[in-house]
Amino acid sequence: MKTSLFSLALRALLPATVLLASCGKDDEPAAPAPDQGKVLVSHAAAAANTTVTVFVNDQQGGQLNYGQTGTYFNINSGTPTLSVKNGTQVVASKPLTVAKDQNYSAFVYSPTATIGSADLLVVSDDLSAPATGTAKVRLVHLGVGAASPVRLTVPAATPGGPTTDLTPDVAFGTASPFAAINAGPFNLSVTTGTAGNTTRTPVIAVGDGTGAGTGSKTFEAGKIYTILVRGISGSGVPIAQQTQVVITQNN
């Protein structure tokens, strides 16, 4: 049987028809991903030491107990509001300014020892790689009632020898920039002093960074660390909320 010219033409058109039929709205180019930065939240509010839930605008970002630090999470660039809540109660809230590809840390802290006292300290995180053979450290001072300002200091190599300051003065409720430190084990100190006086007075030992204030911490080359003073100074403070120094790693 001979095939008609009409049938041949119809067969030739079928593949194109199927292709056109498969092209619909589902094949439209996807919208570009929004610009984003990253934020890490640390719960250091000793006077509001309840479990808190982190929110960015209305999106939940996880829960933290007092003393816990989360991990970096993505957040759209712009000016979102960061809130921490205990149930439905807002513990602290602050608008952020988030730039594309930038990193930030947000510390929930207590400005005073009054029960429930809480605020947010937001700082930019320079996570560029440390120089070869070094690490980077910074000091964040959130210790209620502790001496202020303080510095992060390398103790003298020999008794009576000179100490070395790693940071400038850090007032309560603020953070220092990151500073370089040679890789290796150190028992750093948080110290205070008076203007014009080169002698530093120890406030609290960093130790191994667990809060015990004993031992030493090995700072690894290429790593970036935050050294945080938190807690409340004074008599009658529960052990878990007393002033201590802890170390967290940012990379």
Backbone hydrogen bonds, N-H to C=O, Kabsch-Sander energy under -0.5 kcal/mol:
donor,donor_aa,acceptor,acceptor_aa,energy
8,L,4,S,-2.0
9,A,5,L,-2.1
10,L,6,F,-2.2
11,R,7,S,-2.4
12,A,8,L,-1.9
13,L,9,A,-1.5
14,L,10,L,-1.4
16,A,12,A,-0.5
17,T,13,L,-2.2
18,V,14,L,-2.7
19,L,15,P,-2.3
20,L,16,A,-2.4
21,A,17,T,-2.3
22,S,18,V,-1.6
23,C,19,L,-0.6
23,C,20,L,-0.8
24,G,22,S,-0.9
27,D,24,G,-1.3
28,E,25,K,-1.6
37,G,75,I,-2.8
38,K,102,Q,-2.5
39,V,73,F,-2.3
40,L,104,Y,-2.0
42,S,106,A,-2.6
43,H,68,Q,-2.9
44,A,42,S,-0.9
44,A,108,V,-2.7
46,A,44,A,-1.3
48,A,45,A,-1.4
49,N,46,A,-0.6
50,T,48,A,-1.3
52,V,64,L,-2.7
53,T,85,K,-2.7
54,V,62,G,-3.2
55,F,83,S,-3.2
56,V,59,Q,-2.7
57,N,55,F,-0.6
57,N,81,T,-3.2
59,Q,56,V,-2.5
60,Q,58,D,-0.5
61,G,54,V,-4.0
64,L,52,V,-2.7
67,G,43,H,-2.8
68,Q,65,N,-2.3
70,G,41,V,-2.9
73,F,39,V,-2.1
75,I,37,G,-2.3
77,S,35,D,-2.7
78,G,98,V,-2.3
82,L,80,P,-0.5
82,L,94,K,-2.7
83,S,55,F,-2.9
83,S,81,T,-0.5
84,V,92,A,-2.7
85,K,53,T,-2.4
86,N,89,Q,-2.8
87,G,85,K,-0.7
89,Q,86,N,-1.9
91,V,84,V,-2.8
91,V,89,Q,-0.6
92,A,84,V,-1.5
94,K,82,L,-2.5
96,L,80,P,-3.3
98,V,78,G,-2.8
98,V,96,L,-0.6
99,A,97,T,-0.5
101,D,36,Q,-3.3
102,Q,99,A,-1.7
103,N,125,D,-0.5
104,Y,38,K,-2.0
105,S,123,V,-2.6
106,A,40,L,-3.3
107,F,105,S,-0.5
107,F,121,L,-3.3
108,V,42,S,-3.1
108,V,106,A,-0.6
109,Y,107,F,-0.6
109,Y,119,D,-2.3
110,S,44,A,-0.6
116,G,47,A,-3.5
117,S,114,T,-2.5
119,D,109,Y,-2.4
121,L,107,F,-2.5
122,V,120,L,-0.5
123,V,105,S,-2.6
125,D,103,N,-3.0
126,D,124,S,-0.6
127,L,125,D,-1.1
134,T,131,A,-2.0
135,A,181,I,-2.9
136,K,223,K,-2.2
137,V,179,A,-2.7
138,R,225,Y,-1.0
140,V,227,I,-2.6
141,H,174,T,-2.3
142,L,140,V,-0.8
142,L,229,V,-2.6
144,V,142,L,-0.8
144,V,231,G,-2.4
146,A,143,G,-1.5
150,V,170,V,-2.0
151,R,191,T,-2.3
153,T,151,R,-0.6
153,T,189,S,-3.1
154,V,164,T,-3.7
161,G,158,T,-2.6
164,T,154,V,-2.2
166,L,152,L,-3.6
167,T,152,L,-1.0
170,V,150,V,-2.6
171,A,169,D,-0.5
173,G,141,H,-3.2
174,T,141,H,-0.6
174,T,171,A,-1.5
176,S,139,L,-2.6
179,A,137,V,-3.2
181,I,135,A,-2.2
183,A,133,G,-2.2
184,G,219,F,-2.2
186,F,217,K,-2.3
188,L,186,F,-0.6
189,S,153,T,-2.6
190,V,204,I,-2.8
191,T,151,R,-2.5
191,T,189,S,-0.6
192,T,201,T,-2.5
197,N,194,T,-2.3
198,T,196,G,-0.6
201,T,192,T,-3.6
203,V,190,V,-3.5
204,I,190,V,-1.6
206,V,188,L,-2.9
207,G,188,L,-0.8
208,D,214,T,-2.1
209,G,206,V,-1.8
211,G,245,V,-0.7
217,K,186,F,-3.0
219,F,184,G,-2.8
219,F,217,K,-0.8
220,E,218,T,-0.6
222,G,134,T,-3.0
223,K,220,E,-1.9
225,Y,136,K,-3.1
226,T,248,T,-2.8
227,I,138,R,-2.8
228,L,226,T,-0.6
228,L,246,V,-3.0
229,V,140,V,-2.9
229,V,227,I,-0.5
230,R,228,L,-0.6
230,R,244,Q,-2.3
231,G,44,A,-0.5
231,G,142,L,-0.5
232,I,241,Q,-2.5
233,S,144,V,-2.9
237,V,234,G,-0.8
241,Q,238,P,-1.6
242,Q,238,P,-0.6
242,Q,239,I,-1.3
243,T,232,I,-0.7
244,Q,230,R,-2.3
246,V,228,L,-2.3
247,I,209,G,-2.3
248,T,226,T,-2.4
250,N,224,I,-3.1
251,N,224,I,-0.7
